[in-house]
Amino acid sequence: MSGKRAAAIVVVLVIIGAAVFYLRGGWSSPTAAPSSAAGPESAVQLELVKGTAQANNAAANTGDFYQGPPGNPVAMKWVQLSAAAAGPLNPVMVNGVGRTVYRFDKDTANPPKSNCNDACAKTWPPVLVQAGSRVFVDGVSSADVSAVTRADGTEQVTLKGWPLYLYSQDSKPGDINGQGVGGVWAAITPDGGKASVSTQGGDTLTGLEYKTGTARQNNAPPNTGDFYRGPSNNPAAMKWVQLTAGSAGGLSPIVHNGVDQTLYRFDKDTAKPSKSNCNDACAALWQPVLVVQGSRIFVDGVSTAQVGIVTRADGSRQVTLGGWPMYKYTKDLKPGDTNGENVGGVWFAISPQGKKITPSTGG
């Protein structure tokens, strides 16, 4: 074969290959990834909104508020995922009307796949959405929320890859009748795990008494604990503290107290060992969360395993989370304020695990 002929053949082959590559989209203009909460397992686009449905003025009788069949388009307009306590279980996920949310051991999370269909799905209604549905995240990271396409073509919300369900035998907020059914169903935690019974009663290690749920649910007396309006070191103020996983100021998950004051951590403190370095004038501006021996801690979506105590320089006892001492900011004037966020580049809202929550990590 002559050199000219061989060269001509090479040119033809290059042209053919280029044409095939082009037809397969190799040279097509790049397209932006859809602004979707869903991963590759689902093409549905979701709108993730920090805060509760009520705080975001969701319409009555829509989404979780809807009282008809779960597959109705009105029911799928929005879903709420909130960290909370349900009965003795803490933390667990609940929806916008306080119903417990479950996971199924026979499903898979990686890759996400639901194996509950037909009769199973009637007993365990999947948490369904459709394109454009809102998911309100409160005490959970939006980065962990996605959706998976079910066998019937509907779209089911996932948390950490696990498809989510309600239980038809739960009739009111806080019911946990699905917990442990068949040894394969469990209430799901904010990190996708299986919920378990939370430590309650006295703790010899911390000298505190733990109780699941909120202060109001447990009928805490007025003008005590977080309800107290005077100095935080008053004995009445130190009777109890509430630690609730939630959201505030576009940040989720954060921890707030019983009157929705955002709680903070200080980068100049240490967690291992726990030590507060905010004293005197600093502590007047950033009030430490204080307790005394026998104080009660109401845990609501926050694991007691994360709660601890550190003795401050003045001898008072400060509550810690994940080892980090916790504070209130005196310039937060109303529930949900986050004026202390990123002050001086060293103060941040605290997560239920003690991590600092910044706008870039706020779910």
C-alpha positions as CSV (number, residue, x, y, z in Angstrom):
1,M,0.0,0.0,0.0
2,S,1.4,3.4,-1.0
3,G,2.1,6.0,1.6
4,K,-0.5,8.4,0.1
5,R,-3.2,5.7,0.2
6,A,-2.4,4.8,3.8
7,A,-2.6,8.4,4.8
8,A,-5.9,8.8,3.1
9,I,-7.3,5.8,5.0
10,V,-6.1,7.3,8.3
11,V,-7.8,10.6,7.5
12,V,-11.1,8.8,6.7
13,L,-10.9,6.8,9.9
14,V,-10.3,9.9,12.0
15,I,-13.3,11.6,10.4
16,I,-15.6,8.6,11.1
17,G,-14.4,8.3,14.7
18,A,-15.0,12.0,15.2
19,A,-18.5,11.8,13.8
20,V,-19.3,8.9,16.1
21,F,-17.9,10.8,19.1
22,Y,-20.0,13.8,18.2
23,L,-23.2,11.8,17.7
24,R,-22.7,10.3,21.2
25,G,-22.6,13.7,22.7
26,G,-18.8,13.9,23.1
27,W,-18.6,17.4,21.7
28,S,-22.0,18.7,22.8
29,S,-22.2,21.8,24.9
30,P,-22.0,21.0,28.6
31,T,-25.2,21.3,30.5
32,A,-25.5,22.3,34.1
33,A,-26.5,19.6,36.6
34,P,-30.1,19.9,37.6
35,S,-30.7,21.8,40.9
36,S,-32.0,18.7,42.5
37,A,-31.8,17.2,46.0
38,A,-31.9,13.8,44.4
39,G,-28.8,11.8,43.5
40,P,-28.3,9.7,40.4
41,E,-30.8,7.2,41.7
42,S,-33.6,9.6,40.9
43,A,-34.3,12.4,38.4
44,V,-36.9,14.2,40.5
45,Q,-36.1,17.8,41.5
46,L,-36.8,18.8,45.1
47,E,-36.7,22.2,46.8
48,L,-35.0,21.9,50.1
49,V,-36.1,24.5,52.7
50,K,-34.6,25.0,56.2
51,G,-37.1,25.2,59.0
52,T,-40.5,23.7,59.6
53,A,-43.5,23.8,57.3
54,Q,-45.4,25.9,59.8
55,A,-42.5,28.4,60.1
56,N,-42.5,28.6,56.3
57,N,-46.3,29.1,56.1
58,A,-47.1,25.9,54.3
59,A,-50.8,25.9,53.2
60,A,-53.3,24.0,55.3
61,N,-54.4,20.6,54.2
62,T,-51.3,20.1,52.0
63,G,-48.2,18.0,52.4
64,D,-48.0,16.3,55.8
65,F,-51.1,18.3,56.9
66,Y,-53.2,16.5,54.3
67,Q,-55.5,13.9,55.8
68,G,-56.3,11.9,52.7
69,P,-54.4,9.2,50.7
70,P,-50.6,9.7,50.8
71,G,-50.4,9.4,47.0
72,N,-52.6,12.4,46.3
73,P,-50.7,15.2,44.5
74,V,-51.8,17.6,47.3
75,A,-50.1,15.3,49.9
76,M,-46.9,15.3,47.9
77,K,-46.5,19.1,47.7
78,W,-44.2,19.0,50.6
79,V,-42.7,16.8,53.3
80,Q,-41.1,17.8,56.6
81,L,-38.2,16.0,58.3
82,S,-37.6,17.0,61.9
83,A,-35.3,15.6,64.5
84,A,-37.2,15.0,67.7
85,A,-38.0,12.5,70.5
86,A,-40.9,10.0,70.2
87,G,-41.8,8.3,73.4
88,P,-38.6,6.9,74.9
89,L,-36.8,7.0,71.5
90,N,-34.4,9.8,70.9
91,P,-33.3,11.0,68.5
92,V,-35.8,10.1,65.8
93,M,-37.2,11.7,62.6
94,V,-40.8,12.8,62.6
95,N,-42.8,14.5,59.9
96,G,-44.7,17.8,60.0
97,V,-47.5,16.5,62.2
98,G,-45.2,14.6,64.6
99,R,-45.6,11.2,63.0
100,T,-42.6,8.9,63.4
101,V,-40.6,8.1,60.3
102,Y,-39.2,4.6,59.7
103,R,-36.6,2.6,57.7
104,F,-36.7,-1.0,56.5
105,D,-33.8,-3.5,56.9
106,K,-34.7,-5.2,53.6
107,D,-34.2,-2.0,51.7
108,T,-30.7,-0.9,50.7
109,A,-29.1,2.5,51.2
110,N,-26.1,2.2,48.8
111,P,-27.5,2.1,46.3
112,P,-30.9,3.4,47.6
113,K,-33.7,0.9,46.8
114,S,-37.1,0.2,48.3
115,N,-38.2,-3.4,48.6
116,C,-41.6,-2.6,50.2
117,N,-44.3,-2.7,47.5
118,D,-47.9,-3.7,47.1
119,A,-49.4,-4.9,50.4
120,C,-46.3,-3.9,52.3
121,A,-46.6,-0.3,51.0
122,K,-50.2,-0.2,52.2
123,T,-49.1,-1.0,55.8
124,W,-46.0,1.1,55.5
125,P,-46.9,4.1,53.3
126,P,-43.8,5.4,51.6
127,V,-43.0,9.1,52.1
128,L,-43.7,10.3,48.5
129,V,-42.8,13.4,46.6
130,Q,-42.9,14.6,43.0
131,A,-41.0,17.1,40.9
132,G,-40.8,20.4,42.6
133,S,-41.9,19.1,46.0
134,R,-40.6,20.9,49.0
135,V,-38.7,19.2,51.8
136,F,-38.5,21.2,55.0
137,V,-35.5,20.2,57.0
138,D,-35.4,20.9,60.7
139,G,-32.5,19.4,62.7
140,V,-31.3,17.4,59.7
141,S,-28.8,18.2,57.0
142,S,-30.3,18.8,53.6
143,A,-27.2,17.1,52.1
144,D,-28.5,13.8,53.5
145,V,-31.9,14.1,51.8
146,S,-32.6,12.7,48.4
147,A,-35.2,10.5,46.6
148,V,-35.4,7.2,44.9
149,T,-37.6,5.9,42.1
150,R,-39.8,3.1,43.3
151,A,-40.9,0.0,41.3
152,D,-44.2,1.7,40.5
153,G,-42.5,4.8,39.2
154,T,-43.3,7.1,42.2
155,E,-40.6,9.0,44.0
156,Q,-39.8,8.2,47.6
157,V,-37.8,10.4,50.0
158,T,-34.5,9.0,51.3
159,L,-32.3,9.9,54.3
160,K,-28.7,8.9,54.1
161,G,-29.9,6.7,51.2
162,W,-32.6,4.9,53.2
163,P,-36.1,5.1,51.8
164,L,-38.5,6.6,54.3
165,Y,-41.9,5.3,55.5
166,L,-44.8,6.0,57.9
167,Y,-46.7,3.2,59.7
168,S,-50.4,2.9,59.2
169,Q,-50.9,1.7,62.8
170,D,-49.5,4.9,64.2
171,S,-52.5,7.1,64.9
172,K,-51.2,10.1,66.7
173,P,-48.0,12.2,67.1
174,G,-45.3,10.4,69.1
175,D,-46.7,6.9,68.4
176,I,-43.9,4.4,67.8
177,N,-46.0,1.2,67.1
178,G,-43.7,0.4,64.1
179,Q,-40.6,0.2,66.2
180,G,-39.1,-3.3,65.9
181,V,-41.9,-4.8,63.9
182,G,-40.8,-8.1,62.4
183,G,-37.3,-7.3,63.6
184,V,-36.8,-5.4,60.4
185,W,-38.5,-2.0,60.9
186,A,-37.1,0.8,63.0
187,A,-37.6,4.5,63.6
188,I,-34.9,6.3,61.7
189,T,-32.4,8.7,63.3
190,P,-31.2,12.0,61.7
191,D,-28.1,10.3,60.5
192,G,-29.9,7.3,58.9
193,G,-29.4,4.9,61.8
194,K,-31.9,2.9,63.8
195,A,-33.5,4.8,66.8
196,S,-33.1,3.3,70.2
197,V,-34.3,4.1,73.7
198,S,-32.7,7.2,75.1
199,T,-31.0,7.3,78.5
200,Q,-33.4,8.6,81.1
201,G,-33.2,9.3,84.8
202,G,-30.1,10.2,86.9
203,D,-26.6,10.0,85.4
204,T,-23.8,9.5,88.0
205,L,-21.2,10.6,85.5
206,T,-22.7,14.1,84.9
207,G,-24.8,14.4,88.0
208,L,-27.7,15.3,85.7
209,E,-31.2,13.8,85.2
210,Y,-32.2,13.2,81.6
211,K,-35.8,13.2,80.2
212,T,-36.8,12.8,76.6
213,G,-39.1,15.4,74.9
214,T,-39.4,19.1,75.5
215,A,-39.9,21.0,78.7
216,R,-43.4,21.9,77.7
217,Q,-44.3,18.3,76.9
218,N,-43.0,17.4,80.4
219,N,-44.8,20.2,82.1
220,A,-41.8,22.1,83.4
221,P,-42.9,24.9,85.8
222,P,-43.1,28.5,84.4
223,N,-40.2,30.9,85.1
224,T,-37.7,28.1,85.7
225,G,-34.9,26.7,83.5
226,D,-34.9,28.2,80.0
227,F,-38.2,29.9,80.8
228,Y,-36.5,32.0,83.5
229,R,-36.1,35.6,82.5
230,G,-33.4,36.6,84.9
231,P,-29.6,35.9,85.1
232,S,-28.6,32.5,83.8
233,N,-26.7,31.7,87.0
234,N,-29.8,32.0,89.2
235,P,-30.8,28.7,90.9
236,A,-34.2,28.8,89.2
237,A,-32.6,29.2,85.8
238,M,-30.4,26.2,86.4
239,K,-33.2,23.8,87.3
240,W,-33.3,22.5,83.8
241,V,-32.1,23.0,80.2
242,Q,-33.7,21.9,77.0
243,L,-31.5,20.7,74.1
244,T,-33.5,20.5,70.8
245,A,-32.2,19.8,67.4
246,G,-33.7,22.2,64.9
247,S,-32.9,25.0,62.5
248,A,-32.6,28.8,62.6
249,G,-31.5,31.5,60.3
250,G,-31.0,29.2,57.3
251,L,-28.8,26.8,59.4
252,S,-29.7,23.2,60.0
253,P,-29.0,21.2,62.0
254,I,-28.4,23.4,65.0
255,V,-29.3,23.1,68.7
256,H,-31.6,25.5,70.5
257,N,-33.0,25.7,74.0
258,G,-36.5,25.6,75.4
259,V,-37.4,29.1,74.2
260,D,-35.8,28.7,70.8
261,Q,-32.5,30.5,71.6
262,T,-29.7,29.3,69.4
263,L,-26.8,27.7,71.2
264,Y,-23.2,28.4,70.3
265,R,-19.7,27.0,70.6
266,F,-16.4,29.0,70.8
267,D,-13.4,28.0,68.7
268,K,-11.0,29.1,71.5
269,D,-12.5,26.5,73.8
270,T,-11.4,22.9,73.6
271,A,-13.4,19.7,73.5
272,K,-10.8,17.1,74.4
273,P,-10.4,17.9,77.2
274,S,-13.5,20.0,77.6
275,K,-12.5,23.5,78.7
276,S,-14.1,26.9,78.5
277,N,-11.9,29.9,77.8
278,C,-14.8,32.5,77.9
279,N,-14.8,34.2,81.2
280,D,-15.5,37.6,82.8
281,A,-16.6,40.1,80.2
282,C,-16.7,37.4,77.6
283,A,-19.1,35.3,79.7
284,A,-21.3,38.4,80.3
285,L,-21.8,38.7,76.5
286,W,-21.8,34.9,75.8
287,Q,-23.7,33.4,78.7
288,P,-22.6,29.8,79.5
289,V,-25.4,27.2,79.7
290,L,-25.2,26.4,83.4
291,V,-26.6,23.6,85.6
292,V,-26.1,22.3,89.1
293,Q,-26.0,18.8,90.5
294,G,-29.4,17.2,89.8
295,S,-30.5,19.6,87.1
296,R,-32.7,18.1,84.4
297,I,-31.8,18.0,80.7
298,F,-34.7,17.6,78.3
299,V,-33.3,16.0,75.2
300,D,-35.3,16.4,72.0
301,G,-33.5,15.1,68.9
302,V,-30.1,15.3,70.7
303,S,-28.4,12.2,72.0
304,T,-27.6,12.1,75.7
305,A,-24.4,10.4,74.7
306,Q,-23.2,13.8,73.4
307,V,-24.1,15.7,76.6
308,G,-21.5,16.4,79.2
309,I,-20.4,18.8,81.9
310,V,-17.3,20.9,82.4
311,T,-16.3,22.9,85.5
312,R,-15.6,26.5,84.7
313,A,-12.8,28.7,86.2
314,D,-15.4,30.2,88.6
315,G,-16.5,26.7,89.8
316,S,-19.8,26.7,88.0
317,R,-20.9,23.8,85.8
318,Q,-21.4,24.3,82.1
319,V,-23.2,21.9,79.7
320,T,-21.2,20.6,76.8
321,L,-22.1,18.9,73.6
322,G,-19.6,16.7,71.9
323,G,-17.2,18.0,74.5
324,W,-17.8,21.7,73.5
325,P,-19.0,24.1,76.1
326,M,-22.3,25.8,75.1
327,Y,-23.4,29.4,75.3
328,K,-26.3,31.8,74.6
329,Y,-25.6,35.1,72.9
330,T,-27.1,38.1,74.6
331,K,-27.6,39.9,71.3
332,D,-30.1,37.2,70.2
333,L,-33.2,39.0,71.2
334,K,-36.0,36.8,69.9
335,P,-36.6,33.1,69.1
336,G,-34.7,31.9,66.1
337,D,-32.1,34.7,66.0
338,T,-28.6,33.7,64.9
339,N,-26.8,37.0,65.5
340,G,-23.9,35.2,67.1
341,E,-23.2,33.2,64.0
342,N,-19.5,33.7,62.8
343,V,-18.9,36.6,65.2
344,G,-15.2,37.3,65.1
345,G,-14.7,34.2,63.0
346,V,-14.7,32.1,66.2
347,W,-18.4,31.8,67.4
348,F,-20.7,29.4,65.6
349,A,-24.1,27.7,66.1
350,I,-23.5,24.2,67.5
351,S,-24.8,21.0,65.9
352,P,-26.3,18.0,67.8
353,Q,-22.9,16.4,67.7
354,G,-21.0,19.4,68.9
355,K,-19.8,20.5,65.4
356,K,-19.7,24.1,64.3
357,I,-22.4,25.0,61.8
358,T,-21.5,27.6,59.2
359,P,-23.6,28.8,56.3
360,S,-21.6,26.5,54.0
361,T,-22.3,23.5,56.3
362,G,-25.7,24.4,57.5
363,G,-27.5,21.6,55.6
